[in-house]
Amino acid sequence: MSSFFSFMGNNSTEKLQDENHTIIETDTMSKETYDQAESLAHLPKHELTRVITRQQEDEDDFSIEDSKWQKADYFDSSFKEYLFIFSCMMSQLLNQACTPQTLAIMNIISKSFKSDGKNQSWLMASFPLVSGSFILISGRIGDIYGLKWTLIGGYIFFIIWSLISGLTKFTGSDTFFIVSRAFQGLGIAFILPNVMGCVGNIYKPDSHRKNIVIALIAGCAPIGAFLGAIFSGLIGTKNEDQWPWSFYAMAIASAINLVMTIYSTPNTIPTNIHGFSMDWTGSGLAVVGLILFNFVWNQGPIVGWNTVYVIVLLIISVIALVTFFTYEVKFAAVPLLPKVVSKDRHMIMILMALFLGWGSYGIFSYYYFSFLLNLRNYSAMWAGGTYFMFAIWGCVASVVVGLYIKKVTAAGILFIAMVAFVVGCAMLAVTPVHQTYFRMNLGTMVILSFGLDMSFPAAAIILSDGLPMQYQGMAGSLANTMVNYAMSLCLGMGTTVETQINKDGKHFLKGYRAAEYLAVGLSGLGCILSTIYLCEKLWAKRKERLALSSQTHIA
């Protein structure tokens, strides 16, 4: 039995001949199609024709002229694509708006619930704690059960708990409010990674269009932080009793974006074409370990680290996390963390740098508002309004990333972002109390805008391009897990340092400074990791150029 391919001069038509001397002609067979068809030449003619025809159709889907997407039928109009991009941007904006919306009005909320001021860190920490803990599995759920429908379910859940968060005012329980905020975080956990998963599946890897879209999404992070802070501050300053409208407004905005998402997100995004199953054992261990570990670090400074249940939960969380990593590496049939990630040193370095950078920002944001509200005595509206530089320079940073990421590379962009985190946190740590905002604080905001807006797209692009199509939801999960979980966990570390320095509760500035120094240290470590990664990438490129030059010289 034999088969062979012949190319007829300059004619683009290729011919396959089987043992019956039957010629099958196609116009656009690729080399891969030749190889596979040759291996199937023993099949009957009609079966062989079907295989080649089907693969030719698949080839056509990916070779449409000027197609910017993985498949040409994802969008039937430019308007629909632009609406899809806008809905993705709004998802990031709403997430980042949720984090500071309680900070500008944290004194108002504490007064409304007549709660202990020590619980104020939970007003911020509960949201990213849960979102960061569940994002890791939500991306895998989206990959297996459908990115679009998981995204829609997350929005519905988020809208419901945003409304409940506002209604908790009538219960008079700050604990119920904190729990409601946590469930808000659970909703957002099923939104962000699946948004990034949709983008990763729709746009071609390493394409300029994909980089621009991710940069635009990342650009909404500082804009969202500004809008969340200013609107909640405006509502709280106008009428302190109306603070729940900060959450009602969030629910309304999310409902509008849900409608846009349902309409614009393609229904043809592939769903679990490789037949993966959910790693429920690993998922359970990860969620229990992450939530308990984070809870302990935020609760320990409030009730004391010598409290029995804090020590017990810390031990349980460590055991759960160690068991999770052992199970994933040695026993899981389909690991929650793909082996392409767990065995890739560079991807781990990227994730750790992202974790440390955004962890330092979590400390920065809480103590920045504490500094303004408690030491400078700003109103809630003025404190929230100081975030306006994030909105301006966040847009600038996103444009810079979109235009220059090809030239500077994602590794270079990540390095610049880590430097911005270090400098921004260091500036806040030395800012005098009695100084106008338009000096150190304004410069701090400008610099941090580049840290926020450069780190996320750089890491997301590296992860998305480095993972296969079936793991695009997981790519979004990993980046967003680092962002959200780090903000909550590192804030707990910061408050631990603060309470140890300000034990008598009278030296606020000294305690704030100590926490901010921790933020400088964390971001500095992230800067070191990004520097090592950048140097390794530059060295690898240099070796490639030398090898290519050597081959050219020999030829």
TAPECOR-V867846 format. One record per helix or strand of 3 or more residues. SS is the DSSP state (H for helix, E for strand). FROM is the first residue (numbers start at 1). TO is the last residue. Records with the same first field share a line. If there is no record, write none. Layout:
SS=FROM-TO ; FROM-TO
//
This chain:
E=4-7 ; 14-17 ; 23-26
H=31-39 ; 45-62 ; 78-100 ; 106-113 ; 117-145 ; 147-170 ; 174-202 ; 208-238 ; 240-242 ; 245-264 ; 280-303 ; 308-330 ; 339-342 ; 345-375 ; 380-385 ; 388-429 ; 440-466 ; 469-501 ; 508-554
//
